[in-house]
Every structure is written in C-alpha cells, then in structure tokens.
Amino acid sequence: MAALGLAGVSADMAVAQVTVPPDTLIIARQAGMDLQLALAGAVKRGIDSKGEVKVFKDAGDGFAAWGKAIPGLFVKGSESGHNTRALPVIWSDRDGFEKAAASLSDAGEALSKAAAAGNTEGVASAFQAVGAACSACHRTYRAR
Ligand code: HEC
C-alpha cells in the first residue's frame, strides 16, 4: 500500500507544474539581487585589498548562475506586486532582456576562470564586466 501511495505521488509530481505565488517570486528575485550586490561589494573589497583572488571562484560561479536564473524569475504574471521595479519592457523586449542576463553569466564565468587560475588582472577586468552587466540591465529594464 505504502509503495502504491508513493508511486501515485511521483506520478502526480511528474505532471504537476511548479507554481509560485507572484509575490513570493518577486521577493525571491529582489532578495537574490540584494545578495548579488552584497557579493559584488565583497569581491570589490577583496580586489582593492590586493588579496588572493582564488577565493573569488565561487563568487564568479554565483554571478554566472544568477545570470542564467534571471529570465525565469520574470515570468508573465509577475509584472506587478511587492513594489516591483520590473519595467514592462522586460516582457515586450524579451530577447534584449535575455541577452542582458546572458552577459552577466558570461562575465561571471570569466571571473570564475580567472579566479581559478589565480589571475589577478583577469579577475579585476571580469569584475568590471560583471558591474557593467548589472548596470546595463538596470538602465533599460528596472525602474529608478
Ligand atoms: C538582466 C537584467 C538584470 C541583471 C543582469 C541584473 N539585474 Fe538587478 N534588477 C533587475 C530588475 C528588473 C530589478 C527589479 C526587480 C523587482 O523589483 O522585481 C533588479 C533589482 C535589483 C536590486 C534591488 C532589489 C530590491 O530589493 O528591490 C538590486 C540591489 C540589484 N538589482 C542588484 C544587481 C546586481 C549587483 C547585479 C549584477 C551582479 C544585477 N542586479 C544584475 C534586473 C537585472
């Protein structure tokens, strides 16, 4: 019986859609963005203090993964709620928004690689590219 019950559960899960209440999604993406900012601050302090750059590999991976996750956090139905600053152009210019997110992934991957190689200059320039990717997206897709 227990085994049958379990089989029923997994069959249900296979057809079920993931649904997240819009407010939860908006809070999660805002929190993720806040964490990216905190992470960027930590990396900047590390670069400025001329410490060992290998420790930034995880940061690079985190920027890269966030860039990949962003488009899926701005689904239809999450255009409003929880004081979102997401602009409608996110949905009308989807290609541009996805490109802006991909440029954060690319910069994060470059940062991760440079960090793994202990390449201080590479980390600094990839970090510039990370910052540029954040700003470029905000300029077009986020309300001030
Ligand atoms: C592809 C677009 C895009 C990229 C790349 C991006 N952001 Fe954002 N960011 C947004 C949008 C859109 C919002 C508004 C989200 C909302 O309020 O629903 C936002 C919001 C924020 C916020 C405010 C969160 C809050 O609490 O309201 C911060 C801080 C932030 N981003 C930091 C960053 C940092 C740092 C990076 C780069 C490491 C980054 N973002 C990369 C689009 C982007």
Residues whose N, C-alpha, C, O or C-beta is under 5 A from the ligand:
A	BS01	HEC	I26 Q30 M33 D34 Q36 L37 A40 I70 N83 T84 R85 A86 F97 A100 A101 L104 V130 A133 C134 C137 H138 Y141 R142
